[in-house]
Amino acid sequence: MTIRRPLRVLLVDDGAADRELAREVFDTHDEQVIVDTCATGARALEFLHKPDTTLPDVILLDLNMPGMSGFDVLAALKADTRLGVIPVVILSSSSHAGDVEQAYSLHASSFMTKQIDFGHFVQQIDAFVSFWLEARTAHWPG
């Protein structure tokens, strides 16, 4: 049996309550998941460009943030040769068709609409973790 390193997730969301709720759900996955959080898009890009940062396996990105929107962050990530290969999953309260279309046009890996009910949100994050734990391929580090 191969022991794999934990899934590394970067959660970018300006909502403190949303970050805290997500962290609570991720924490239920014990050593399977390591989560870093950033409250702004600019902070996320700064964090990812630090030489000592271990890059995430996947980024969970909110769209509606002050300053740099999630679309701005997504475009910046995909324009960067080092960061552009990191899968980006949009996690937004918006389910507007135009937002979904724009996210995919900027090469988002998937789009999830945030569940308002906490029980459903837990299920959503659990499904996200399960998928990404399995989605890593043999050539991914670790």
Summary of the structure (lengths in Angstrom):
residues: 142
radius of gyration: 14.4
end to end distance: 13.8
largest distance: 45.9
contacts: 393
relative contact order: 0.18
helix: 43%
strand: 18%
